[in-house]
Amino acid sequence: MFDINVTLEKSYTVFDMDRLSFDADLPLGIKYMRFLAKHNKDLQGSSDIVAIFHGDACHMVLTDDTYNAYRKISYGNPYKTMLQELIAEGVGIEICGVTMRNHSWTKEHLIAGVKINSNGLLRLIQLGHKGYVLIRP
């Protein structure tokens, strides 16, 4: 059926989550992370998936209270559960430390399991040097 059958034994992927991009109400980056995590689990492949949140998408990794204050709403972070599920599946979720400093956020403002890197852009470069493929949804 296919001219080219694509299989992956190992994959190293980094998502540059610096802007908001949606498929209906679902952020494309989260959609693709879920797809890759499921694909690798189904094939029992070896993979590493990391998402670097910074810029306009930084609020997606905030706790409900911090999200509410930042977005000036009252219903909490709609991405929290999806990100918690990805973290439980082994996806690395990171936020840029520069972004955090600019907003006066601390680790307590983040969803549990989110890691803080010292600089999001430099982290993307670092992972690129390690062979990670960059996805910018």
Secondary structure by P-SEA (a helix, b strand, c coil): cccbbbbbcbbbbbbbcccccccccccaaaaaaaaaaaaaaaacccbbbbbbbccccccccccaaaaaaaacccccccaaaaaaaaaaabbbbbbbaaaaaaaccccccccccccccccaaaaaaaaaaabbbbbcc
